[in-house]
Amino acid sequence: MMKIKISKKTRRILGIYLAAVAILYIVVFQVPKVTDKFETTQVLENGTLEVSCEAKGYVVKDEAVCTADSTGTIEYKFNGGTVVKKGTDIAAIETVKEKKSGEKEPVRKYRDYLTRLKNFRLLSEGCSSPISGVVSYSIDGYEKYFSIDNLDKIRKEEAEDTSSGRLELDRKAVVKGEPIFKISGDDSWYIVCWLDKEDAIKYDPDRKVRIELPAGTVDARVHSVEREGEYYRVVFFLNVYYEDFCAAREVKMTVIGSNTTGLLVSNECLIKKKGVLGVYVKTKDGDTYFRPVKVKITDGEQSVLYESVFVNDEYEQVETVSAYQEVLRDPQDALEQDMRGLKEE
């Protein structure tokens, strides 16, 4: 291999070039960050904030599992993923007479799954669909636990203990009592997940969001948010098509809040005075005064505020901040001086 010699002049030019690039990087990307830390105020400006977080969710839906009403060969009439109405014949079984020694028992692998579905109200016998929905030829045995009837009882520890292994049902011969197909009701369904407080506060009940799932993005609405131990249990309501709807159970997802526009403020500027959330506005003369604020949405670091006027919990109009006002980044000292002044009065 030939060695290429680089002259001292070339090396010097290359060194100067690299040094210049490094200095340019520091000036463009690092200096603003450093100087920003020493800024004592922030100028309020209009902007848009989009909040999001990643989570592991569990799909909750009404799913009817049907079992064979006789032993024999089976013929399926629909492909998986087909939408059918209640009462539609999904399959046909040609009965095979058993010997006098007695009927066959369901294969062991099917019995294990059926054990978890014991007393499930949507476990029925026969080849017709007991509900309207999407045809599926696989089960996971947790259709009862992750049903809409049980939505309020689903807990983090129990959900994480469930296995995501699926049992394929499509075959040519069945034994009476074995599961043969499933119908997943698609009119409405839910996704439940558990978030840290920092993420949970981003999603108020009834807020519209988008959820990025492995097979696509869907629109949803926050159904409920409630504390469960050290986490918050967040439930999303959906009534939209999702390609992997039937097979989906445990899913990795990204929850994206809708874009919200208003006055952007760093959360370090927010402080409570006698239980009222607000900021300290700095005047041109250097004086400060407290102004109540109302947060539209926050991502934990920044918040979007209402501008000029908002309505409080008592349905009163409250004068608040406006664009281009300066607010203190560290309002604690101003609050303490303010409170001392009130005591002296």
N, C-alpha and C positions, 0 to 999 in steps of 0.2 A: 504494500500500500504506500502510495506516495505521500510525503508530508508536505503540507503547504506552509511556507514561511510567510509570516506577517511582519511587515516592516514596523519599526518603532513608531514612525509617523502615523501609520494606519492604526496601530494599537492606541496611540494617544487620541486620535480622532474618535475611535470607537468608545474609549473610556469617557471622553467628554460628552458624547451622545447619550450614553447610558446614564451618566450623572444628571444630564439635563432632563431626561425622561423621569428619573426618580424625583427630582425636585418639582417637576410639573405635576406629578401624581400627588405629592404632599400638598402642594398649593391648592389643587383642584378638589381633592377628596378629603384630605385630613384636616387642613387648617379650618375650614368652615365648622367641622365637628368640634374642634377644640375651642374655637372662639365662641361657638354657640353655648358652651357650658358656662361661659363667663357673662353671658347676657343676663341682665337682671329683670328684663321685661320681655313680653311677647306682644307683637302687634296682631290684633284679631283680624283675620281675613276670611272671606268666603271660600269654601272649598268643599270637596266631596270625600267622604270616608266610606270605605268598604271593609267590613269586618269578616273574618273567616277563621276557621279552626279545623283541625283534623281530628277524627275520632273513629272508634270502632262501634258500629251500630248493629242492631238486631231487628230484622224485618218481622213485623207482627201483622197477621192477616187471618181471615177466616178461610180454612182449608178443610174440605170434606174428603175423607179417605174411605174408599169403598173396598169391600172384600168380596171374594167369590162366594156365590150362594150354592155352588155345586162343584164337583171335581170333573175335570175334562180338559179339552183343548180350547184355547181362547183365541178369538180374532178381534183385534182392535180396529175401530172404524175411523179414528181421527189421529192425526199427527199431534205430537206434543206441541203446545203453544196455541192450539186452536181455541177460540172462544165459543162456548156453547151455552145454551139456555138450560134452565132447570128442567129435569125430566128427559133430557136427551139420552138416547142409548149410546154409551161410549164403547161398549164391547159386547160380544156374544160368546157364550160358552156352550160348546157341544158336550153334553154330559156323557161321562164314561161310567158304566156300572161297575161298582166295586165288588170284590169277592165277599162271600159271607163272613170271612174272617174279620170284617169291619172296615170302616172308611179310613183312608189315610189321614195322618196328622199333618198339619202345616209344617213346612220345612223349618228347621230350627232358626235360621237367620230371620225369617219372617216373624216367628213367635217373639223373638227378642224385641223387635220394633213394636209389635202390637201390645206388648206388656206396658210400654210407656204411654200407649194410647187408650188404656183401659178406662171405661166410663166416659170417653170423649163423646160429646153430644153429636159431633159431626162424623162419627165413625158409623157407617151403615153398610148393609149387605145388598148386593145386587149390581147390575151393570148400567143402571141409568144414573144420571147426574142428580144428586140431591140439592144442589144449588147452581146458580148461574156463575160462570167464571171461565178460567183458562185450564185446559186439560194438561195434566202433567203425569209422567210415568216414573216418578221417583218420590221417595219420602225420606225424612230424616228422623222420624219418631218423636219430634218435638212440636208437632202441629197443635197439640193440646196446650202445651205450656206457652207457646208463642201465638195464641189465639187472641182475638179482640176481646173476648169475654174475660180473659185473664190479664189484660193489659195493665191494670192497676196493681197487680200482684207480682209482676216481673221484677226481680231484684238482681243487682249487679253480680253478686257472688254466684247465684244460681245460674244466671245466663252464661257466665264465663265457664261454668262447669259442664255445659252441654257440648256434645260432640257435633262437629259439622259433617260427619260422614254420611253419605247418602246411599240409599238402597235403590237400585234400579228395579223396576217392576215389569218392564216390557219383556214378555216371554211367550212361549207357545203352549205351555200346559200349566194348569193351576190345580191346587187342592182347595177344597171348601174351607173358607175361613181365612185364606191368604189375601193380603192386600193386592189389588190389581190396578188401581189408578187413583189419582187425586185431582180434585178440582179446587183451584185457588180463586176465591172471590176477589175480583179486581175493582169493584166499585169504590171501595175506600180501604186504605191500609195505613200502617204506621211504621215508624222507625224509632226505636228507643235507644238512647246512649247515655253515658255518664261523663260529665265534664267537670273540670276544676272550676272553682268560683270565678277565676279570671276570665274563663271562656263562657261560662254559663250566663254571666251578666250581659253578654252581648245579644242575647236572644230572649226578648220579652214575649209573653204569650200573645198569640195572634199575629206576630210579625211574619211577613212573607220572606222566604229564603229560597236559595237554590242549593241543591245537594248533588255534588259530583260523586257518582258511584262507578264501580268498575266497568259497567256496560253503558254508561251515559249519564247525562245531567238531567235532573227532574226538578220541578217546582214543588215547594212544600210550604206548610204553615206551622208555626210553633204551636203545638197543642197544649203543652203544660211544662212547667219548670218547678221542681220541688227538691228540697234537700234530702239526701240519703247518705247518712254518715258524713264522711269527709268530702263526698262528691255531690254533684247536683244531677238529678235524673231529668233529662230533657227528652220530651216526646214530640215527634214531628208527624203531622197528618198529611197524607197524600191521597189523591184521587186521579192520578195520571198514569199513562202507559209507561212501562219500563221493560226493556227487552228481556232482561234476565229475571223477571218478576217471580216466576214459579220456583226457580232454583235458589233464589236469594234468601239467605238467612243471616249469617254473620257477614257483615260487609265493612270494608274500609271506605271511609267517606270524608269529603271535605264539605263543610257547611259554610255557605257564603251568604252573608246578610245582604239585603238589597242596598244599593248605593244611597247614601243619605247626604243631603247638601245643607250647609249652614255655616256658622262661624266656627272655624277650627281653633281648638285651644289645647295646649299640652295639659295633661292631667295634674302636673305638678303645680299648676296655677290655681287649681280648685281647692277650696277650703270651706269648712262649715262654721258659721257664726250663729250661736244659739240654735243649732239644729237646722239652719237654712244654708243650703249650698250656694256658694257664690265665688266671686273673684274680687281682688282689690285693684281698682282702676287708678292709674297714675296720671295726674294732670300735667299740663305744660309747666306749671309752677313747682312741680315736684311733690305736691300733696297727693294723698291717696284716700280713697273712700270705697266702702264695700258696696258691691252691686250683686243682687241675687241672680242666679242663672238656672236654666233648666236644660238638662242634657237630652238630646234626641237619641244618640247612640254613642257607644264608646268601644274602642278596641283594646282598652287597658292602658294605652299610652297616650292616645289622643281622644278627644270627644268633639262632637258636633253640638253646638248650642243654638237655641232659638235666638233670633235677633230682634232687638227693640222692645218687644212685648211678648210675654207668655202668660198662659192661664194656669194658676196654681191649683192645688187640691181642693181649695175652697171655692173654686170657680171665679176667682178674682183676677183681674188683669194686673200684672206686675211689670213695672219698667225694668228692663234688663240692659245688657251691653249692646253696643253697635259696632259696625265694622270700623277698623283703623284705630280703635281705642287701644291704649297700652295697658296691659295687666301685669302684675308682679308674678315672677316665676316662683319666688319663695315668699308666700304671703304670711308666714307664721309671725314674724316680728310685727307686721302691720296689724295683725289680729290682736296680738298682746297689747300693743299700744292703744288700739281701739277699745279693748275691754277695760283697760286701766282708766281711760278717759270717761267711760260710762260709769265706773265705780265712783270716780271723783265727783261726777255730777250728782 
